[in-house]
Amino acid sequence: MGIGTSIFLIAVGAILKFAVTTSVSGIELATVGVILIVVGILGLLVSLFYANAAGRRGAVVQDRVVERDPLV
């Protein structure tokens, strides 16, 4: 799950939790909203952790010294 997907889940969850007042038989939309918010936050934390770990693992660059004869 990427950062964008996590933010989308948080936004949809917040809409279901705080803005929707419709009732559906057999399901509580506020509870679904809270679940989506929690899943979105967990996904965001995992995505940020992996992005940070990948940034620290940068490539190692080694310079190769080639000695040349100054007279040539």
C-alpha positions in Angstrom: 0.0 0.0 0.0 1.5 3.3 -1.0 1.3 6.7 0.6 -1.5 7.9 -1.7 -3.6 4.9 -1.0 -3.2 5.3 2.8 -4.2 8.9 2.6 -7.2 8.0 0.5 -8.3 5.4 3.1 -7.9 7.9 5.9 -10.0 10.4 4.0 -12.8 7.9 3.1 -12.8 6.7 6.7 -13.1 10.2 8.0 -16.0 10.9 5.7 -17.8 7.8 6.8 -17.1 8.5 10.5 -17.9 12.2 10.7 -20.0 13.2 7.6 -22.3 10.3 6.8 -25.5 10.1 8.8 -27.3 7.5 6.8 -28.0 4.2 8.4 -27.6 0.9 6.7 -29.2 -2.2 8.1 -26.6 -4.7 9.4 -23.6 -2.4 9.2 -22.5 0.6 11.2 -20.9 3.1 8.9 -19.1 4.9 11.7 -17.3 1.7 12.7 -16.3 1.1 9.1 -15.0 4.6 9.0 -12.9 4.0 12.1 -11.5 0.8 10.7 -10.5 2.5 7.4 -8.8 5.3 9.4 -6.8 2.9 11.4 -5.8 0.8 8.4 -4.9 4.0 6.5 -2.7 5.2 9.4 -1.0 1.8 9.7 -0.4 1.7 5.9 1.0 5.2 6.0 3.4 4.4 8.8 4.6 1.3 7.0 5.0 3.1 3.7 7.0 5.9 5.4 9.2 3.4 7.2 10.1 1.6 3.9 10.6 4.9 2.1 13.0 6.0 4.9 14.8 2.7 4.9 15.3 2.8 1.1 16.7 6.3 1.3 19.3 5.3 3.9 20.5 2.4 1.7 22.0 4.7 -0.9 24.5 3.4 -3.4 28.2 3.3 -2.5 30.3 5.1 -5.0 34.0 4.4 -5.2 36.4 6.5 -7.2 38.9 4.5 -9.1 42.3 6.1 -9.2 44.3 5.6 -12.4 47.9 6.5 -12.1 49.4 7.9 -15.3 53.0 8.7 -16.2 53.3 12.5 -16.1 55.7 12.4 -19.1 53.3 10.8 -21.5 
